[in-house]
């Protein structure tokens, strides 16, 4: 039996047991949590290669830091600005992936960062990060859960999209929660009536599938409770609420990634591929604000990186780096779909990344 077959067999057995214990129906957010994070078996908890530019590397997808170090160089401008404005000297990164972003930020920020703490649940990814970040010595530390207090600048690139979501489906005018059942070892969808609703009414009477995000919203509430001084920046793909729950977006945003190919079926090849959903940035902002963490700014990735000086960086870069860097800001690539949202604890300041093109009013 190959390692991949062993992984998916073990995870399928674990999921089958969870479904049986739950009475034959498991809410999708619980299924997604196990598929991604079950110790030793879930996608982010096993040793498979995940991050890379090309499928030939054995990777499943590429994130901005793997595409070009210009991403980290530009983001470092905002982090330095935030450390100066908040009087802090620590950086906290959630879900550091391959460690590429941490390496880029530490190289640029230098002695401005007294300590760089990575919060990551994946043992295999932590091992890869330790190897890459060894040159930075004891300044880099790892934790697998939040401490009681955080003082510093928090960053998360493509973290919120990997947090489990609940699925809601409107069929013939009635709302149901979509969960997972098992039929002779095969995972199948099963819908149950629910009192849950999307955060806004969906116009029309047509059938409609969408997601709600209690876990990401709970995460920012917890962060708000723990962050005593500093700021937080999250970069991810998603929309404000009015776009997220547009009547025409009737198939939801749930998507899987394997070998740089996307598919919409999270019930197949569990443990061997990523499962994601777009971020509802309005919901994240509301949750943070309700917990006492105000919004610093919200804009597209393209505008944010340009505000942080990526255009002159591109002008000085090699041709290959310019091509990769253009993908970060091109409207038809990552520039418009990806957004950046910032929060602050302390006194407000005009953050450099939101200097032009702030869209906070659209949340």
C-alpha positions as CSV (number, residue, x, y, z in Angstrom):
1,X,0.0,0.0,0.0
2,X,1.4,3.4,-1.0
3,X,1.8,6.2,1.6
4,X,-1.1,8.1,-0.1
5,X,-3.4,5.1,0.0
6,X,-2.5,4.5,3.7
7,X,-3.2,8.1,4.6
8,X,-6.6,8.3,2.9
9,X,-7.6,4.8,4.2
10,X,-6.8,5.8,7.8
11,X,-8.6,9.2,7.4
12,X,-11.7,7.6,5.8
13,X,-11.9,5.2,8.7
14,X,-11.6,8.0,11.2
15,X,-14.3,10.0,9.4
16,X,-16.5,7.0,9.2
17,X,-16.3,6.5,12.9
18,X,-17.0,10.2,13.5
19,X,-20.1,10.0,11.3
20,X,-21.3,6.8,13.1
21,X,-20.8,8.4,16.6
22,X,-22.8,11.5,15.4
23,X,-25.8,9.3,14.5
24,X,-25.0,9.0,10.8
25,X,-24.7,12.7,9.9
26,X,-21.7,14.9,10.4
27,X,-21.9,18.7,9.9
28,X,-19.6,19.7,7.0
29,X,-17.5,22.0,9.2
30,X,-16.6,19.0,11.4
31,X,-15.9,16.9,8.3
32,X,-13.7,19.6,6.9
33,X,-11.8,20.0,10.2
34,X,-11.0,16.3,10.3
35,X,-10.1,16.1,6.6
36,X,-7.6,19.0,7.0
37,X,-6.3,18.7,10.6
38,X,-6.8,15.2,12.0
39,X,-3.5,14.4,13.7
40,X,-1.1,12.6,11.3
41,X,-3.9,12.0,8.7
42,X,-5.5,15.3,7.7
43,X,-4.2,17.2,4.7
44,X,-2.3,19.8,6.8
45,X,-1.2,17.3,9.4
46,X,0.4,14.7,7.1
47,X,3.8,14.9,5.4
48,X,2.7,15.4,1.8
49,X,4.3,18.3,-0.2
50,X,1.9,21.2,-0.5
51,X,3.5,24.4,-1.5
52,X,5.4,25.0,-4.8
53,X,5.3,26.8,-8.1
54,X,4.8,23.8,-10.4
55,X,3.0,20.4,-10.2
56,X,6.3,18.7,-11.0
57,X,7.5,19.5,-7.5
58,X,4.7,17.3,-6.1
59,X,3.0,20.4,-4.7
60,X,-0.7,21.2,-4.8
61,X,-0.8,25.0,-5.0
62,X,1.3,28.1,-4.9
63,X,0.9,31.0,-2.5
64,X,2.3,34.5,-3.0
65,X,5.5,34.0,-0.9
66,X,6.5,31.0,-3.0
67,X,5.9,32.9,-6.2
68,X,8.3,35.8,-5.5
69,X,10.2,37.3,-2.5
70,X,8.8,40.6,-3.6
71,X,5.6,39.7,-1.8
72,X,7.4,39.5,1.6
73,X,9.5,42.6,0.8
74,X,6.4,44.7,0.2
75,X,4.5,43.3,3.2
76,X,7.5,44.1,5.4
77,X,7.0,47.8,4.6
78,X,3.6,47.6,6.3
79,X,4.8,45.5,9.2
80,X,7.6,47.9,9.9
81,X,5.1,50.7,9.8
82,X,2.8,48.9,12.2
83,X,5.6,48.0,14.6
84,X,6.7,51.7,14.7
85,X,3.1,52.9,15.2
86,X,2.3,50.5,17.9
87,X,5.6,50.5,19.7
88,X,6.1,46.7,19.4
89,X,9.0,44.5,18.2
90,X,7.4,41.0,17.8
91,X,5.7,39.4,14.8
92,X,3.2,36.5,15.0
93,X,2.5,34.5,11.9
94,X,-0.5,32.2,11.7
95,X,-0.2,29.2,9.3
96,X,3.3,29.9,8.1
97,X,3.2,27.2,5.3
98,X,6.6,26.5,3.9
99,X,8.2,29.3,6.0
100,X,8.9,31.3,2.9
101,X,7.1,34.4,4.1
102,X,8.7,34.3,7.5
103,X,12.1,34.1,5.8
104,X,11.4,37.0,3.6
105,X,10.1,39.2,6.4
106,X,13.0,38.4,8.8
107,X,15.5,39.1,6.0
108,X,14.0,42.6,5.4
109,X,13.1,43.6,8.9
110,X,16.3,42.4,10.5
111,X,16.9,43.6,14.1
112,X,13.5,45.4,14.2
113,X,12.0,42.0,15.0
114,X,13.1,40.8,18.5
115,X,11.0,37.6,18.3
116,X,9.1,36.0,15.4
117,X,6.5,33.4,16.7
118,X,4.8,31.0,14.3
119,X,1.4,29.5,15.3
120,X,1.0,26.3,13.2
121,X,-0.9,23.1,14.0
122,X,1.0,21.0,11.4
123,X,4.0,19.1,12.8
124,X,5.3,18.3,9.2
125,X,5.1,22.0,8.2
126,X,6.8,23.1,11.4
127,X,9.7,20.7,10.6
128,X,10.0,22.3,7.1
129,X,9.9,25.8,8.6
130,X,12.6,25.0,11.2
131,X,14.9,23.9,8.4
132,X,14.4,27.0,6.3
133,X,14.5,29.4,9.2
134,X,17.5,27.9,11.0
135,X,19.7,30.9,10.0
136,X,17.6,33.2,12.1
137,X,18.4,31.3,15.2
138,X,16.5,31.7,18.5
139,X,14.6,34.7,17.3
140,X,12.1,32.3,15.7
141,X,9.8,30.3,18.0
142,X,6.8,28.0,17.5
143,X,3.6,27.5,19.4
144,X,0.6,25.3,18.7
145,X,-2.0,27.4,20.5
146,X,-2.5,31.1,21.4
147,X,-1.0,32.4,24.6
148,X,-3.2,34.5,27.0
149,X,-1.8,37.7,25.7
150,X,-0.2,38.8,22.4
151,X,1.8,42.0,21.9
152,X,3.0,42.7,18.4
153,X,2.1,42.5,14.8
154,X,0.0,39.5,13.6
155,X,0.1,38.3,10.0
156,X,-1.8,35.6,8.2
157,X,-1.5,34.8,4.5
158,X,-4.2,32.4,3.2
159,X,-5.1,31.3,6.7
160,X,-8.8,32.3,7.0
161,X,-9.8,30.4,3.8
162,X,-8.6,27.1,5.4
163,X,-10.8,27.4,8.4
164,X,-13.8,25.0,8.4
165,X,-17.1,26.4,7.2
166,X,-20.7,25.3,7.5
167,X,-22.7,24.7,4.3
168,X,-26.3,26.0,3.9
169,X,-28.5,25.1,1.1
170,X,-31.9,26.6,0.1
171,X,-34.0,24.0,-1.7
172,X,-37.6,24.8,-2.8
173,X,-37.5,27.9,-0.5
174,X,-36.5,25.9,2.6
175,X,-33.0,26.2,4.3
176,X,-31.0,23.1,5.2
177,X,-27.6,22.5,6.6
178,X,-25.5,20.3,4.4
179,X,-23.6,17.5,6.1
180,X,-21.9,14.2,5.3
181,X,-23.2,10.6,5.6
182,X,-21.6,7.3,4.8
183,X,-23.1,4.7,2.5
184,X,-21.1,1.5,2.3
185,X,-18.0,3.4,3.0
186,X,-18.7,6.1,0.4
187,X,-19.2,9.6,1.7
188,X,-22.4,11.3,0.5
189,X,-24.2,14.6,1.0
190,X,-27.2,14.7,3.3
191,X,-29.2,17.9,4.1
192,X,-31.1,18.5,7.2
193,X,-33.6,21.4,8.0
194,X,-32.0,24.1,10.0
195,X,-32.6,27.4,11.8
196,X,-29.2,28.7,10.6
197,X,-29.3,31.4,7.9
198,X,-26.7,33.4,5.9
199,X,-26.0,36.8,7.5
200,X,-28.1,38.5,4.9
201,X,-31.3,37.6,2.9
202,X,-30.6,36.0,-0.5
203,X,-32.8,37.6,-3.1
204,X,-34.9,35.4,-5.3
205,X,-36.5,32.0,-4.8
206,X,-34.0,29.8,-6.7
207,X,-32.0,27.0,-5.1
208,X,-28.9,28.4,-3.4
209,X,-25.8,26.9,-1.8
210,X,-23.4,29.0,0.3
211,X,-21.2,29.0,3.4
212,X,-21.2,30.6,6.8
213,X,-18.0,31.1,8.7
214,X,-18.4,30.6,12.5
215,X,-14.9,29.4,13.0
216,X,-13.0,32.2,11.3
217,X,-15.3,34.7,13.2
218,X,-14.6,32.9,16.5
219,X,-10.9,33.1,15.6
220,X,-10.8,36.9,15.2
221,X,-12.8,37.3,18.4
222,X,-10.2,35.2,20.3
223,X,-7.5,37.3,18.7
224,X,-9.2,40.4,19.8
225,X,-9.4,39.1,23.3
226,X,-5.6,38.2,23.4
227,X,-4.1,41.2,21.4
228,X,-3.2,43.8,24.0
229,X,-1.1,46.1,21.8
230,X,-0.3,45.9,18.1
231,X,-2.0,45.2,14.8
232,X,-3.1,42.3,12.6
233,X,-3.1,41.8,8.8
234,X,-4.8,39.0,6.9
235,X,-4.4,38.5,3.2
236,X,-6.8,36.1,1.4
237,X,-9.3,35.6,-1.4
238,X,-12.8,36.6,-0.7
239,X,-15.5,39.3,-0.8
240,X,-17.5,41.7,1.3
241,X,-20.8,40.4,2.4
242,X,-22.9,41.9,-0.4
243,X,-20.8,40.3,-3.0
244,X,-20.3,37.0,-1.1
245,X,-24.1,36.4,-0.9
246,X,-25.0,37.8,-4.3
247,X,-28.0,36.0,-5.8
248,X,-25.9,34.8,-8.8
249,X,-23.3,33.1,-6.5
250,X,-25.7,30.2,-6.1
251,X,-23.1,27.4,-6.0
252,X,-21.0,28.8,-3.1
253,X,-17.3,29.1,-3.1
254,X,-16.1,25.8,-1.7
255,X,-13.1,24.4,-3.7
256,X,-10.4,21.8,-3.5
257,X,-6.8,21.9,-4.8
258,X,-4.5,19.1,-5.7
259,X,-1.6,19.0,-8.1
260,X,-2.4,22.7,-9.1
261,X,-5.8,21.5,-10.3
262,X,-9.1,22.7,-8.7
263,X,-12.2,20.6,-8.2
264,X,-15.4,21.1,-6.2
265,X,-15.7,17.7,-4.5
266,X,-14.4,17.6,-0.9
267,X,-15.8,14.1,-0.4
268,X,-13.3,12.5,-2.8
269,X,-9.6,11.8,-2.0
270,X,-9.9,13.1,1.5
271,X,-6.6,13.9,3.1
272,X,-4.9,14.2,-0.2
273,X,-6.1,17.7,-1.2
274,X,-6.7,21.1,0.2
275,X,-10.3,22.3,1.0
276,X,-11.0,26.0,1.0
277,X,-13.8,28.6,0.9
278,X,-13.6,32.3,0.1
279,X,-13.5,34.6,3.1
280,X,-16.5,36.8,4.0
281,X,-14.5,39.9,5.0
282,X,-17.6,41.7,6.3
283,X,-18.2,38.9,8.8
284,X,-14.6,38.9,9.9
285,X,-14.7,42.7,10.4
286,X,-18.0,42.6,12.3
287,X,-16.7,39.9,14.6
288,X,-13.5,41.7,15.3
289,X,-15.3,45.0,15.9
290,X,-17.8,43.4,18.3
291,X,-14.9,42.0,20.3
292,X,-13.3,45.5,20.5
293,X,-10.7,45.2,17.7
294,X,-11.4,48.0,15.2
295,X,-10.7,47.9,11.5
296,X,-7.5,49.6,10.3
297,X,-8.2,49.2,6.6
298,X,-9.5,47.0,3.9
299,X,-8.4,46.9,0.2
300,X,-7.4,44.7,-2.7
301,X,-4.0,43.0,-2.6
302,X,-3.0,44.9,-5.7
303,X,-3.6,48.3,-4.1
304,X,-2.1,47.2,-0.8
305,X,1.2,46.0,-2.4
306,X,1.4,49.1,-4.6
307,X,0.9,51.3,-1.5
308,X,3.8,49.4,0.1
309,X,6.1,50.1,-2.8
310,X,6.1,47.0,-5.0
311,X,6.1,48.9,-8.3
312,X,9.6,50.3,-7.8
313,X,10.7,46.9,-6.6
314,X,9.4,45.4,-9.8
315,X,11.3,48.0,-11.8
316,X,14.6,46.8,-10.3
317,X,13.9,43.1,-10.4
318,X,14.9,40.4,-13.0
319,X,12.5,39.6,-15.8
320,X,11.4,36.4,-14.1
321,X,10.7,38.2,-10.8
322,X,8.8,40.9,-12.7
323,X,6.6,38.3,-14.3
324,X,5.9,36.6,-11.0
325,X,5.3,40.0,-9.3
326,X,2.9,41.1,-11.9
327,X,0.7,38.1,-10.9
328,X,0.4,39.5,-7.4
329,X,-1.2,42.7,-8.6
330,X,-2.8,42.0,-12.0
331,X,-6.6,42.3,-11.8
332,X,-7.2,39.0,-13.7
333,X,-4.7,37.2,-11.4
334,X,-4.4,37.8,-7.7
335,X,-4.7,41.5,-7.6
336,X,-8.5,42.0,-7.3
337,X,-9.7,38.6,-5.9
338,X,-7.3,38.7,-3.0
339,X,-7.9,41.3,-0.3
340,X,-6.1,42.6,2.8
341,X,-7.8,43.5,6.0
342,X,-6.1,45.1,9.0
343,X,-7.0,45.6,12.6
344,X,-5.4,47.5,15.4
345,X,-5.2,47.6,19.2
346,X,-4.2,51.0,20.6
347,X,-4.2,54.3,18.7
348,X,-5.4,54.5,15.1
349,X,-2.8,55.6,12.5
350,X,-2.8,56.0,8.7
351,X,-1.3,52.6,7.8
352,X,0.8,52.8,4.6
353,X,-0.9,49.7,3.0
354,X,-4.3,51.4,3.0
355,X,-3.1,54.9,2.1
356,X,-4.9,54.8,-1.3
357,X,-7.9,52.7,-2.4
358,X,-9.2,51.8,1.1
359,X,-12.5,50.0,0.7
360,X,-13.5,49.7,4.4
361,X,-16.8,51.4,3.5
362,X,-17.8,48.4,1.4
363,X,-17.7,46.0,4.3
